[in-house]
Amino acid sequence: MLSYPVRIALIAALGGFLFGFETVVISGAEQTLEHLWQLSKFSQGFTVSSSLIGTILGSFFAGIPAKRYGRKKVLQVIAVLFIVAALGCAFVSAWALFIIFRIIGGLAVGASSVIAPMYISEIAPASLRGRLAGSFQVNIVAGIVVAYLTNYLFTSLQLADAWRWMLGVMVVPSVIFAILLAAIPESPRWLILNGQESIALPILQRLGEMNPAAAIGSIRDSVREHRESLFQRRYSKPIVYAMLLAMFNQLSGINAILYYAPRIFQLAGFDKSQSFSQPIFIGVANLIFTLLAMTVIDKFGRKTLLIIGSFGMILFLGLTAWAFSGNLSGNSHLLLYLIGFIAFFAFSQGAVIWVFISEIFPNSVRSQGGSLGSSTHWIMAWIITTVFPGIVEGSKSGGYYSFVFFAIMMVLQLIFIWRAMPETKGRTLEEIQKDLGIS
């Protein structure tokens, strides 16, 4: 039987499943919507990326209610937002209303990208924190795989308004998530920061803390003032680390590939059926290598995975760019190159980003720091997702230049990780704080 911290971490991580599903499910519907509403290239890019407006807002502001009302209550609100978004997108017929419900779904994604990893990092033992916080990423890629599979299923069935089924089916896991959240406790660190040690004590005991009284004292000592601002000079290191890692995550081109996978394969000369089936292989590779990363993240460390991944992404992004420089015509090598890229991304950036951002900030500003790192990630995602269709289809060389740019960004990421990024494996959150010189 799974231990108590593992069980509650996996429930919180289900927010990642909905995150992943909501992120890429639009890839199956976006071309249908383009014709349904006669959208221009800009309007099409905006329709796909509109959820990212909500995601940016959700990630930026989620830390405020999480700090005031607690992690659990915010997770429950997130579940409701996912339900509303799924039903709304499935039933509306007006483009403007569709955009509104896409933004609501984005709010849920952005908030979950901050609160779920934060909650997991705060309840997880140091020896398991990488794997448990990483379970959020495992759920993200599982959601991506399921979204690609259901998109392919509804396309193959040739249902009337198949796009509504694609977007509406998310209501099922959303309701399950909402129900299961009732079984998890509040974060003991949040309770302690808010003077509720008597409630936190039995939770710490159930989580396996050998000396709960000492843990409470350590958490108290790590916080000078719970209401202090993140933007102080002494927090400059975690701010820079989180923002740069989040920026490089999207400058790899990952969301451009995930959002527009069927379109990319059609541009490469594959027929419609193949264009919807090929992304499934990408999703499965993403899941397999994320699971592999989770087995070694607490052994090899965050930094080692990122260095390995950077080398692999540089190679396969370069090969993808080279493929787009010639005559593709259904070239099966493109699928292999994109799977190679996804494999190394999943093994590194995909597995590390939410773990690292959730643990690099001190207790007193973790909610603010998580929001900053996540909102940086989503702002970059919005920019790239909005402009990608216009660039890749704007000229014959659009695909080539896009993937060359992504490869160059990964070279810069490699330099940053190798020269500057700290290692955090096997350290308690309070020890990481001391290692960064924050007292």
C-alpha positions in Angstrom: 0.0 0.0 0.0 1.2 3.5 -0.8 2.4 5.6 2.1 0.4 8.6 3.2 2.6 11.3 1.7 2.7 9.4 -1.6 -1.1 9.1 -1.7 -1.9 12.7 -1.0 0.9 13.9 -3.4 -0.6 11.8 -6.2 -4.0 13.3 -5.6 -2.6 16.8 -5.8 -0.6 15.8 -8.9 -3.9 15.0 -10.7 -4.0 18.8 -11.3 -1.1 18.1 -13.7 -3.2 15.6 -15.7 -5.8 18.3 -16.3 -3.0 20.8 -17.0 -1.6 18.5 -19.7 -4.9 17.6 -21.2 -6.1 21.2 -21.4 -2.8 22.3 -22.9 -2.8 20.1 -26.0 -6.4 19.1 -26.6 -6.9 22.2 -28.7 -4.4 20.7 -31.2 -7.1 18.3 -32.4 -9.7 21.0 -32.8 -7.7 24.1 -34.0 -7.9 23.4 -37.7 -11.7 22.7 -37.5 -12.2 25.9 -35.6 -10.2 27.8 -38.1 -12.6 26.9 -40.9 -15.7 27.0 -38.6 -15.2 30.7 -37.7 -13.2 31.7 -40.8 -10.2 32.8 -38.8 -7.1 34.6 -40.0 -3.7 33.3 -39.2 -3.4 35.8 -36.3 -6.9 35.0 -35.0 -6.1 31.3 -35.3 -2.9 31.8 -33.2 -4.9 33.8 -30.7 -7.6 31.2 -30.5 -5.1 28.5 -29.6 -3.1 30.7 -27.3 -6.0 32.5 -25.6 -6.0 30.0 -22.8 -2.5 31.1 -22.1 -3.8 34.6 -21.2 -5.7 32.9 -18.4 -2.7 30.7 -17.6 -0.5 33.8 -17.2 -3.1 35.4 -14.9 -3.7 32.2 -13.0 0.0 31.6 -12.4 0.8 35.2 -11.5 -2.0 35.6 -9.0 -2.5 32.1 -7.6 0.0 32.6 -4.9 -2.1 35.3 -3.3 -5.1 33.2 -2.3 -2.8 30.2 -1.6 -1.0 32.3 0.9 -4.2 33.7 2.5 -6.6 30.8 2.3 -4.3 27.8 2.0 -3.1 25.4 -0.7 -6.0 22.9 -0.4 -8.8 25.5 -0.9 -7.2 26.9 -4.0 -6.7 23.4 -5.5 -10.5 22.8 -5.0 -11.3 26.1 -6.8 -9.0 25.0 -9.6 -10.9 21.7 -10.0 -14.2 23.7 -10.4 -12.6 26.0 -13.0 -11.5 22.9 -15.1 -15.1 21.6 -15.0 -16.6 25.0 -16.1 -14.0 25.3 -18.9 -14.7 21.8 -20.2 -18.4 22.2 -20.3 -18.3 25.8 -21.7 -15.9 25.0 -24.6 -18.0 21.9 -25.5 -21.3 23.7 -25.7 -20.7 27.2 -27.0 -21.1 28.2 -30.6 -19.9 31.8 -30.6 -16.2 32.4 -31.0 -16.1 35.1 -28.3 -17.7 32.8 -25.7 -15.3 30.0 -26.7 -12.4 32.4 -26.0 -13.8 33.2 -22.6 -14.1 29.6 -21.6 -10.6 28.9 -23.0 -9.3 31.6 -20.7 -11.1 30.1 -17.7 -9.4 26.8 -18.5 -6.1 28.7 -18.7 -6.7 30.2 -15.3 -7.0 26.6 -13.9 -3.8 25.5 -15.7 -1.8 28.5 -14.5 -2.9 28.2 -10.9 -2.4 24.4 -10.9 1.2 24.9 -12.2 1.9 26.9 -9.1 -0.2 25.4 -6.3 0.1 21.7 -6.9 3.9 21.5 -7.0 4.1 23.9 -4.1 1.7 21.7 -2.1 3.6 18.5 -3.0 7.0 20.0 -2.1 5.7 21.1 1.3 4.3 17.7 2.3 7.1 15.5 0.8 10.0 14.1 2.8 13.3 15.5 1.4 14.4 12.0 0.2 11.3 11.7 -1.9 10.6 15.3 -2.9 12.1 15.2 -6.4 10.0 12.1 -7.3 6.8 13.3 -5.6 7.0 16.8 -7.0 7.9 15.2 -10.3 4.7 13.2 -10.2 3.0 16.5 -11.2 5.0 16.4 -14.5 4.2 12.7 -15.0 0.6 13.6 -14.8 1.0 16.5 -17.2 2.5 14.1 -19.9 -0.2 11.5 -19.1 -2.8 14.1 -19.7 -1.1 15.0 -23.0 -1.1 11.4 -24.2 -4.8 10.9 -23.3 -5.6 14.2 -25.1 -3.9 13.0 -28.3 -5.5 9.6 -28.0 -9.1 11.0 -27.5 -8.5 13.5 -30.3 -7.5 10.7 -32.6 -10.5 8.6 -31.4 -13.1 11.3 -32.0 -11.5 12.1 -35.4 -11.5 8.4 -36.4 -15.2 8.0 -35.4 -16.1 10.9 -37.7 -18.6 12.3 -35.2 -20.6 15.4 -35.9 -18.9 18.2 -34.1 -16.1 15.9 -33.0 -14.2 19.0 -31.6 -16.9 19.4 -29.0 -16.3 15.9 -27.7 -12.6 16.5 -27.7 -12.9 19.5 -25.4 -15.8 18.3 -23.3 -14.5 14.9 -22.2 -12.1 16.7 -19.8 -15.1 17.1 -17.5 -14.7 13.5 -16.3 -11.2 13.7 -14.8 -12.1 17.2 -13.5 -14.9 15.9 -11.4 -12.8 13.0 -10.1 -10.1 15.5 -9.1 -12.6 17.6 -7.3 -13.9 14.6 -5.3 -10.5 13.3 -4.4 -9.2 16.6 -3.1 -11.6 16.3 -0.1 -9.3 13.6 1.2 -6.0 15.6 1.4 -4.9 17.7 4.4 -3.8 21.3 4.3 -0.1 21.9 3.9 1.5 21.7 7.4 4.0 24.4 6.4 1.2 26.8 5.5 -0.5 26.0 8.8 2.7 26.7 10.8 3.2 30.0 8.9 -0.3 31.0 9.9 0.0 30.1 13.6 -1.9 26.8 13.5 0.8 24.5 14.9 -1.7 22.3 16.8 -3.4 21.4 13.4 0.0 20.9 11.7 1.5 18.6 14.3 -0.7 15.5 13.6 -0.3 16.0 9.9 3.5 16.1 10.2 3.3 12.9 12.2 1.2 11.2 9.5 3.7 12.4 6.9 6.4 10.4 8.7 8.3 13.3 10.4 10.5 11.7 13.1 10.7 14.9 15.2 7.6 17.1 14.5 8.4 19.6 17.2 11.9 20.2 15.8 10.5 20.5 12.3 8.0 23.1 13.5 10.8 25.0 15.1 12.9 24.8 11.9 10.1 26.1 9.8 9.4 29.0 12.2 13.1 29.9 12.2 13.3 29.9 8.4 10.7 32.7 8.2 11.5 36.2 9.3 8.2 37.7 8.3 5.4 35.8 6.5 4.1 38.9 4.8 7.3 40.1 3.3 7.8 40.9 -0.4 9.6 38.6 -2.8 11.4 41.4 -4.6 14.3 42.0 -2.3 18.0 41.8 -3.1 18.5 38.8 -0.8 16.1 36.8 -3.0 17.8 37.8 -6.3 19.4 34.3 -6.8 16.3 32.2 -6.7 14.4 34.8 -8.8 17.0 34.7 -11.5 17.3 30.9 -11.4 13.6 30.3 -11.6 12.9 32.9 -14.3 15.8 31.8 -16.6 14.8 28.1 -16.3 11.2 28.9 -17.0 12.1 31.0 -20.1 14.4 28.3 -21.5 11.7 25.8 -21.0 9.5 27.5 -23.6 12.4 28.7 -25.8 13.0 25.0 -26.5 9.8 25.2 -28.6 8.0 22.5 -26.6 4.6 24.2 -26.6 4.7 25.1 -30.2 5.3 21.5 -31.0 2.6 20.2 -28.6 0.0 22.7 -29.6 0.5 22.4 -33.3 1.7 18.8 -33.7 -1.0 17.8 -36.3 -0.4 21.0 -38.3 3.4 20.4 -38.3 2.9 16.9 -39.7 0.5 18.2 -42.3 3.1 20.8 -43.3 5.6 17.9 -43.6 3.3 16.1 -46.1 1.5 13.6 -43.9 -2.2 13.0 -44.6 -4.9 14.0 -42.1 -5.1 10.6 -40.4 -1.4 10.3 -40.0 -1.2 13.9 -38.7 -3.5 13.0 -35.8 -1.9 9.6 -35.1 1.8 10.7 -35.2 1.4 13.0 -32.1 0.4 10.0 -30.1 4.0 8.6 -30.5 5.3 12.0 -29.3 3.0 11.8 -26.3 4.0 8.3 -25.4 7.7 9.1 -25.7 7.1 12.1 -23.4 5.5 9.9 -20.8 8.1 7.1 -21.0 11.1 9.5 -20.5 9.4 11.5 -17.8 8.9 8.3 -15.9 12.5 7.4 -16.4 13.6 10.8 -15.2 11.4 10.4 -12.1 13.3 7.2 -11.1 16.7 9.0 -11.1 16.0 12.7 -10.3 16.7 12.2 -6.6 19.8 10.1 -7.4 21.5 12.1 -10.2 20.1 15.5 -9.3 18.3 18.2 -11.1 21.4 19.8 -12.7 22.7 16.5 -14.2 19.4 15.8 -15.9 19.3 19.3 -17.4 22.8 19.1 -18.8 22.1 15.7 -20.5 18.8 17.0 -21.8 20.4 20.2 -23.2 22.8 18.2 -25.4 20.0 16.0 -26.7 17.7 18.8 -27.5 20.4 20.7 -29.3 21.0 17.7 -31.5 17.4 16.8 -32.4 16.3 20.4 -32.8 19.1 20.8 -35.2 18.1 17.7 -37.1 14.5 18.9 -37.3 15.6 22.2 -38.7 17.7 20.4 -41.3 14.6 18.3 -42.2 12.6 21.4 -42.8 15.3 22.9 -45.0 14.6 20.2 -47.7 11.7 18.5 -49.3 9.8 16.7 -46.5 6.9 15.0 -48.4 5.9 12.8 -45.4 9.5 12.1 -44.4 9.3 9.6 -41.5 12.6 11.0 -40.2 10.8 14.1 -38.9 8.8 11.9 -36.5 12.0 10.4 -35.2 13.7 13.8 -34.8 10.7 15.2 -32.8 10.5 12.0 -30.7 14.2 12.4 -29.9 13.6 16.0 -28.9 10.6 15.2 -26.7 12.6 12.3 -25.1 15.4 14.6 -24.0 13.0 17.4 -23.0 11.0 15.0 -20.9 14.1 13.6 -19.2 15.4 17.1 -18.3 13.4 20.3 -18.5 10.0 18.6 -18.3 10.9 16.6 -15.2 12.9 19.4 -13.4 11.1 22.7 -13.9 8.2 22.4 -11.5 10.3 20.5 -8.9 13.0 23.2 -9.0 10.7 26.2 -8.9 8.7 24.7 -6.0 11.8 24.2 -3.9 14.2 27.1 -4.7 12.3 29.8 -2.8 12.2 30.2 1.0 9.1 29.4 3.0 8.2 33.0 3.5 7.9 33.8 -0.2 7.4 30.4 -1.8 3.9 31.2 -3.0 5.1 34.5 -4.6 8.2 32.8 -6.1 6.2 29.9 -7.5 3.9 32.4 -9.2 6.8 34.4 -10.6 8.5 31.3 -12.1 5.3 29.9 -13.5 4.0 33.2 -14.9 7.4 33.7 -16.6 7.0 30.2 -18.2 3.5 31.0 -19.4 4.2 34.4 -20.8 6.9 32.9 -23.0 4.5 30.1 -24.0 1.9 32.7 -25.0 4.4 34.6 -27.1 5.7 31.6 -28.9 2.3 29.9 -29.4 0.8 33.1 -30.8 3.5 33.8 -33.4 4.5 30.2 -34.4 1.7 29.6 -37.0 2.5 32.8 -38.8 6.3 32.2 -38.8 6.2 28.5 -39.8 3.6 29.1 -42.6 4.7 32.6 -43.5 7.5 31.4 -45.8 9.0 28.2 -47.2 11.8 28.5 -44.7 9.6 29.3 -41.7 10.0 25.8 -40.2 13.7 25.8 -40.7 14.3 29.2 -39.0 12.0 28.3 -36.1 13.8 25.2 -35.2 17.3 26.8 -35.6 16.2 29.4 -33.2 15.0 26.8 -30.7 18.3 25.0 -31.0 20.4 28.1 -30.3 18.3 28.8 -27.2 19.2 25.4 -25.9 22.9 26.1 -26.3 22.4 29.2 -24.1 20.4 27.0 -21.6 23.3 24.6 -21.4 25.7 27.4 -20.6 23.4 28.7 -17.9 22.9 25.3 -16.2 26.5 24.3 -16.4 27.9 27.6 -15.1 25.3 29.0 -12.7 22.4 26.7 -11.6 22.7 25.2 -8.1 21.9 21.5 -7.2 19.1 21.0 -4.7 18.7 17.2 -4.5 18.6 15.6 -1.0 18.2 18.9 0.8 15.3 20.0 3.0 13.6 23.2 1.9 15.2 25.0 4.9 18.7 23.7 4.0 18.3 25.0 0.4 17.4 28.4 1.8 20.7 28.4 3.8 22.7 27.1 0.9 21.6 30.2 -1.1 22.7 32.5 1.6 19.2 33.5 2.6 18.8 33.8 6.3 
